[in-house]
Amino acid sequence: MTESHDTSAKISRGYIFAITSALFLSTTPILIRYLTQTYQLPAMVLAFWRALFVFFSLIIFFLIFNRDLLKVSRSKVKFLLIFGLVLAIFNASWTLSVALNGASIATVLVYSSAAFTALLGRWLLKEMLNWVKITAILLSLAGCVLVSEAYLTTSWQLNFIGIITGIFAGLLYAVYSLMGRTASNKGLNPWTSLIYTFGFASIFLLFANLIPGDFLPGKAIKLTDLFWLGKAYEGWLILFLLAAIPTVAGYGLYNVSLSFLPSSITNLIATTEPAFTAVIAYILLGERLTGLQILGSFIILAGVISLRLFEYIRKKRNGLLIIKSEYESQNLS
């Protein structure tokens, strides 16, 4: 009974971490869109500085408060290197998708990751894929479409590159989720994973920006483009805030939630992000929520709640079965 209670408590903590992560990450597309529109900041240059600011912020924090989190065995460095490469490509494609498609459409496209994660989790990590999870996936995707108003034909004035970039970002988000779950299984602290993955990601993004030519969309054409913002101090401040608040807190808590929940469930919970984005835009920017956006928010939440209720009922039923088994064994003895 105690073991069942502990498991239920861990699942609850996982849900809390995942939802809080979505709340922080929901400010990301708003800030990225502002930087790319106001300053025309190239997507890959933005992604590089974002990763670098995250890395240095975490290094300074943990050098002061907890140096043990910086320690990692050599056997796990290769895994973290690959993890960082996945994060670099994901961040670059996600930033480029926001620049090409707009925040709302990019958010809908990136949350195709819910389906990708469930399918890849089933294939690679043998995670359970039942009718409840499939229903939650469909509800979450439907809610994302309503919240972002992707059902409007005017919202879908996308080019081929924009669509492919957005879906590719969704696939990479799924791979990132699965690697985060694998990192947890390897015994890596979520914050240690975050430090090293963003450190490696910043190196990969720097090299990508320095590659000669313009065949990679959104990259620096010349070395001075890395300092695109120049003396635009407000732009640098927003870029730093983008790294320090939604990125560190959002990705950090997302990684922590993967220690408690399957990657497919964590990624599904993350689909509450568009609903949070709509609410934050209403509070900060005065954007009003339409009836369909409110409905979409409730549909997304319904998908997440259905998952939690299913887990609660399943755990409770298993607990009752254990009690019944113990009772019958005592009577037989």
C-alpha positions in Angstrom: 0.0 0.0 0.0 2.9 2.4 0.9 4.6 1.6 -2.4 1.3 2.4 -4.3 1.0 5.7 -2.4 4.6 6.7 -3.2 4.1 5.9 -6.9 0.9 8.0 -6.9 2.8 10.9 -5.2 5.6 10.7 -7.7 3.1 10.8 -10.6 1.4 13.9 -9.0 4.8 15.7 -8.7 5.5 14.8 -12.4 2.2 16.4 -13.5 2.9 19.6 -11.4 6.4 19.9 -12.9 5.2 19.3 -16.4 2.4 21.9 -16.2 4.6 24.5 -14.6 7.1 23.9 -17.4 4.4 24.5 -19.9 3.5 27.8 -18.1 7.1 29.1 -18.4 7.6 27.9 -22.0 4.3 29.5 -23.1 6.1 32.9 -23.1 8.8 31.7 -25.5 7.0 32.2 -28.9 5.9 35.7 -27.8 9.4 36.8 -27.0 10.9 35.1 -30.1 8.3 36.6 -32.4 9.0 40.1 -30.8 12.8 39.7 -31.4 12.5 38.5 -35.0 9.9 41.1 -36.0 11.2 44.1 -34.1 14.9 43.6 -34.7 14.8 41.1 -37.7 17.2 39.0 -35.6 18.1 35.9 -37.7 16.7 32.7 -36.2 19.9 30.7 -35.8 21.7 33.7 -34.3 18.9 34.0 -31.8 19.1 30.3 -31.0 22.9 30.5 -30.4 22.7 33.4 -27.9 19.7 31.8 -26.2 21.7 28.6 -25.7 24.8 30.4 -24.6 23.0 32.6 -22.1 21.3 29.5 -20.6 24.6 27.7 -20.3 26.4 30.6 -18.6 23.5 31.4 -16.3 23.4 27.8 -15.0 27.2 27.5 -14.7 27.4 30.6 -12.6 24.5 29.5 -10.4 25.8 26.0 -9.8 29.4 27.1 -9.2 28.0 29.2 -6.3 25.3 26.9 -4.9 25.9 23.3 -6.0 29.1 22.3 -7.8 28.3 18.6 -7.7 25.7 19.1 -10.4 28.6 20.0 -12.8 30.2 16.6 -12.3 29.4 13.9 -14.9 31.2 10.6 -15.7 33.1 10.3 -19.0 30.9 7.4 -20.1 27.9 9.8 -20.3 29.6 12.6 -22.1 29.0 11.1 -25.5 25.3 10.7 -24.8 25.1 14.3 -23.6 26.9 15.5 -26.8 24.3 13.8 -29.0 21.6 15.2 -26.7 23.0 18.7 -27.2 23.1 18.2 -30.9 19.4 17.3 -30.9 18.6 20.3 -28.8 20.6 22.6 -31.1 18.8 21.4 -34.2 15.4 21.6 -32.4 15.9 25.1 -31.1 17.1 26.3 -34.5 14.2 24.8 -36.3 11.6 25.9 -33.7 13.0 29.5 -33.7 12.9 29.5 -37.6 9.4 28.1 -37.6 8.2 31.0 -35.3 9.9 33.5 -37.7 8.4 31.9 -40.8 5.0 30.9 -39.6 4.1 33.1 -36.7 3.9 32.1 -33.1 0.4 30.5 -33.3 0.9 28.3 -36.3 4.4 27.4 -35.2 3.0 26.3 -31.8 0.4 24.0 -33.5 3.0 22.5 -35.7 5.5 21.8 -32.9 2.9 20.0 -30.9 2.6 17.4 -33.6 5.3 16.1 -31.2 2.6 14.7 -29.0 1.8 12.0 -31.6 5.5 11.5 -32.5 6.4 11.0 -28.9 3.7 8.5 -28.2 4.6 6.5 -31.3 8.4 6.7 -30.8 8.0 6.0 -27.1 6.1 2.9 -27.9 8.6 1.7 -30.4 11.9 2.7 -28.7 11.1 2.7 -24.9 8.2 0.2 -24.9 6.0 2.8 -23.3 2.3 2.0 -23.0 0.0 3.3 -25.8 -3.6 2.8 -24.9 -7.0 4.3 -26.0 -6.8 6.9 -23.2 -3.5 8.2 -24.4 -4.6 8.2 -28.0 -7.8 10.1 -27.0 -5.6 12.6 -25.1 -3.4 13.1 -28.1 -6.4 13.9 -30.4 -7.9 16.2 -27.8 -4.6 18.1 -27.3 -4.0 18.5 -31.0 -7.7 19.7 -31.5 -7.3 22.2 -28.7 -4.0 23.5 -30.1 -5.7 24.2 -33.4 -8.6 26.1 -31.7 -6.4 28.1 -29.3 -4.0 29.2 -32.1 -6.9 29.8 -34.5 -5.2 27.5 -37.0 -8.6 26.7 -38.5 -8.7 30.1 -40.1 -7.6 30.0 -43.8 -5.8 33.3 -43.3 -3.6 31.7 -40.7 -2.3 29.1 -43.1 -0.6 31.4 -45.6 2.5 29.2 -45.3 5.2 28.3 -47.7 6.5 24.7 -48.1 9.6 25.4 -46.1 7.6 26.9 -43.2 5.4 23.8 -43.0 8.3 21.3 -43.2 10.3 23.3 -40.6 7.4 23.3 -38.2 6.7 19.6 -38.4 10.4 18.9 -38.3 10.6 20.9 -35.0 7.7 18.7 -33.7 9.6 15.5 -34.5 12.8 16.9 -32.9 10.8 17.9 -29.8 9.6 14.2 -29.6 13.2 13.0 -29.9 14.3 15.5 -27.2 11.6 14.2 -24.9 12.7 10.6 -25.4 16.4 11.4 -24.8 15.4 13.3 -21.7 13.6 10.1 -20.4 16.7 8.1 -21.4 18.9 10.5 -19.4 16.8 10.0 -16.4 17.0 6.2 -16.8 20.8 6.6 -17.0 20.8 8.3 -13.6 21.6 11.8 -14.8 20.3 14.7 -12.8 17.9 16.7 -14.9 19.7 20.0 -14.2 23.1 18.4 -15.0 21.6 17.3 -18.4 20.3 20.8 -18.9 23.7 22.4 -18.3 25.6 20.1 -20.7 23.0 19.9 -23.4 22.8 23.7 -23.7 26.5 24.0 -23.5 27.0 21.6 -26.4 24.1 23.1 -28.2 25.7 26.6 -28.1 28.9 25.1 -29.6 27.0 23.4 -32.4 24.9 26.5 -33.1 28.1 28.7 -33.2 29.7 26.4 -35.8 26.5 26.4 -37.8 26.4 30.2 -37.9 30.1 30.4 -38.9 29.7 27.9 -41.9 30.4 30.0 -45.0 27.4 30.6 -47.3 23.7 31.2 -46.8 22.4 27.7 -47.5 21.1 27.3 -43.9 18.1 29.7 -43.4 18.3 32.1 -40.6 22.1 31.8 -40.0 24.7 34.6 -39.8 26.1 35.5 -43.2 29.2 37.1 -41.8 30.9 37.1 -38.4 29.6 40.5 -37.4 26.0 39.2 -37.8 26.5 37.3 -34.5 26.3 40.7 -32.9 23.2 41.7 -34.9 21.6 43.5 -32.0 24.6 45.9 -31.6 23.7 48.7 -29.2 20.0 47.7 -29.0 20.2 47.1 -25.2 16.5 46.4 -24.9 16.8 43.6 -27.4 19.8 42.1 -25.5 17.8 42.3 -22.3 14.8 40.5 -23.8 17.1 37.9 -25.3 18.7 37.3 -21.9 15.2 37.1 -20.3 14.2 34.6 -22.9 17.1 32.4 -21.9 17.0 33.0 -18.1 13.2 32.6 -17.4 11.2 30.5 -19.9 14.2 28.5 -21.2 15.9 27.6 -17.9 12.8 27.1 -15.9 10.8 25.6 -18.7 13.3 23.1 -20.0 14.6 22.4 -16.5 11.2 21.5 -15.1 10.4 19.6 -18.2 13.5 17.5 -17.7 12.6 17.0 -14.0 9.1 15.8 -15.0 10.7 13.2 -17.2 12.1 11.6 -14.0 8.6 10.9 -12.8 6.5 10.4 -16.0 6.8 8.6 -19.4 8.0 10.9 -22.1 4.7 10.5 -24.0 2.6 11.8 -21.0 5.0 14.6 -20.3 4.9 15.8 -23.9 1.1 15.6 -23.9 0.9 17.7 -20.7 3.2 20.2 -22.5 0.4 20.8 -25.1 -1.2 23.0 -22.4 1.3 25.6 -23.5 -0.8 27.2 -26.3 -3.6 27.7 -23.8 -1.2 29.5 -21.4 0.2 31.5 -24.2 -3.3 32.8 -25.1 -4.0 33.7 -21.5 -0.7 35.5 -21.1 -1.2 37.4 -24.3 -4.6 38.5 -23.0 -3.2 39.7 -19.7 0.0 41.4 -21.0 -1.0 42.4 -24.5 -4.7 42.9 -24.1 -5.5 40.3 -26.7 -9.0 39.0 -26.1 -9.9 35.3 -26.1 -12.6 34.2 -28.5 -15.2 31.6 -27.5 -13.4 29.0 -29.6 -10.0 29.8 -28.0 -11.6 29.3 -24.5 -13.1 26.0 -25.8 -9.8 24.9 -27.1 -8.1 25.6 -23.7 -10.7 23.5 -22.0 -10.2 20.7 -24.5 -6.5 20.6 -24.0 -7.0 20.6 -20.2 -9.6 17.8 -20.6 -7.0 15.7 -22.4 -4.4 16.2 -19.6 -7.0 15.6 -16.8 -8.3 12.4 -18.5 -4.7 11.1 -18.4 -4.4 11.9 -14.7 -7.7 10.4 -13.8 -6.9 7.3 -15.7 -3.6 6.9 -13.9 -5.3 7.6 -10.5 -8.0 5.0 -11.1 -5.5 2.4 -12.4 -3.2 2.9 -9.4 -6.1 2.8 -7.0 -7.4 -0.4 -8.6 -4.0 -2.0 -8.4 -3.8 -1.0 -4.8 -7.1 -2.6 -4.0 -6.0 -5.7 -5.8 -2.9 -5.9 -3.6 -5.0 -5.4 -0.5 -7.4 -8.1 -1.6 -4.5 -10.5 -2.4 -3.0 -9.9 1.0 -6.4 -10.3 2.8 -7.0 -13.6 0.9 -3.5 -14.9 1.7 -4.0 -14.1 5.4 -7.3 -16.0 5.5 -5.8 -19.0 3.8 -3.1 -19.1 6.4 
